[in-house]
Amino acid sequence: MHRLTSKTCVITGAGRGIGRAIAACFHAEGATVILTDLDETAGAAAAAAIGCRFERLDVREEADWQRLARLVPSADVVVNNAGVTGFEHGMAPHDPEHASLEDWRAVHRVNLDGTFLGCRYAIGAMKQRGTGSIINISSRSGLVGIPLAAAYASSKAAIRNHSKTVALYCAQQGWQIRCNSIHPAAILTPIWEPMLGTGPDRAAKMQALVSDTPLQRFGTPEEVAAIALMLASDEAGYVTGAEITIDGGLLAGSAASPG
């Protein structure tokens, strides 16, 4: 069953990882997908492989969103997925004591400013019809403190709150425009590569990173895409201002190892 037939869906940061998986899933479900990314090479390659349209978009830049609004004036679903950890170019201090203000602002500019601008675009692209679904990709790190990634955790926590604000604002206007957030934990995407490396200890590093996860494994981008599909579809018509955690049971507590 094509659950997104006739829907126009805009997805940011979709050249790889979770965004690409969401784009592929939505396309398979019958949507007209506009795949956006700052990386033109990765974005265009992903769009060609999936069979959808690519548009370059730097989520930090208001002018880029204004250009997108002219090119895609109407949308049914907007997924604000583009994000950074701050470790893309190697390890650097991101704790509350040693993080630089420049690095702090750089993470917030992509994650938080990008989501703010994406939500604003989405409202403009949906309000004429009065319906739509805005899906913001936050993180498990937006629900708990992360001492060594303070900026990332702060930005993702702000996305969680802003999603609820957008949901309430749209309802206040009398629109059936829903806004929800998804909170993945350890999902195996390229964003982890700087921490995992390619050495002989890669498997050990992977296991260590999920050692406190009850299901004892990384999640997959496709598993996050399945949640996004549900929120994008008309089946979730009564879901707004909600947050869905996909973390292998991490926030549920601890689970004893099988005997």
Secondary structure as UniProt FT lines:
FT   TURN            3..6
FT   STRAND          8..11
FT   HELIX           17..28
FT   TURN            29..30
FT   STRAND          32..37
FT   HELIX           40..50
FT   STRAND          53..56
FT   TURN            59..60
FT   HELIX           62..71
FT   STRAND          77..80
FT   TURN            88..89
FT   TURN            96..98
FT   HELIX           101..108
FT   HELIX           109..113
FT   HELIX           114..126
FT   TURN            127..130
FT   STRAND          131..137
FT   HELIX           140..142
FT   TURN            147..148
FT   HELIX           150..172
FT   TURN            173..174
FT   STRAND          176..184
FT   HELIX           190..192
FT   HELIX           193..196
FT   TURN            200..201
FT   HELIX           202..209
FT   TURN            210..212
FT   TURN            214..215
FT   HELIX           221..232
FT   HELIX           234..236
FT   TURN            237..238
FT   STRAND          243..246
FT   TURN            248..249
FT   HELIX           250..252
//
